[in-house]
Amino acid sequence: MKQYSVVKIVSLNKAFVHTDQSFGSRTPQVGDIGTIVEVYDGAYDIECCDENGITLWLELFEPSDGKLELLYI
């Protein structure tokens, strides 16, 4: 997977917590579709937006956080 790839969350192994420091209005959920906005060594910043382009969540995903399905490169 690379920057701007579109992915779907198939499963989560981590309970993400929404805090005052979180970006967006909620945490990731199984079935959400997001875009990889940055690629790090083995991790990804993924953003999920609603139909109006408003960010629902932006989170750093480590490989152990869950399973992602690549939808578009």
PyMOL commands that set and color helices and strands:
alter all, ss='L'
color gray80, all
select helices_A, chain A and resi 63-65
alter helices_A, ss='H'
color red, helices_A
select strands_A, chain A and resi 6-12+23-24+33-40+43-49+55-61+66-72
alter strands_A, ss='S'
color yellow, strands_A
deselect
rebuild
show_as cartoon
